[in-house]
Amino acid sequence: MKKENRKMAQQRRAEEHRKKEIRRKVSKILAVCIPILVIGSGSYIDDFEDQLIGAHPGDTVEVNVTFPDPYSLNTDLSGAEAVFTVTINGIYE
């Protein structure tokens, strides 16, 4: 029983470490922010752009995505879930 508990605790710590690493890598991606996003361009992860529709300048939106699996730009993020906090600075036509 104690061995099972120890194993479960190790697995939980490993999963927490994996999630922490994913958050760190996602933060690095965000640090290299592209200031202009064209809605409908399909240049971001699926559903990213759709979650910004209806937002107005000054709004902050949390965008929930799951990286594709495989994700060729960074294989460590393949299949990972992430939340991006996006502030709308302006809307242009």
Secondary structure, DSSP 8 states (H G I E B T S, - for coil): -HHHHHHHHHHHHHHHHHHHHHHHHHHHHHHS--S---TTS--SSTTTTGGGTT--TT-EEEEEEE--SS-TT-GGGTT-EEEEEEE------
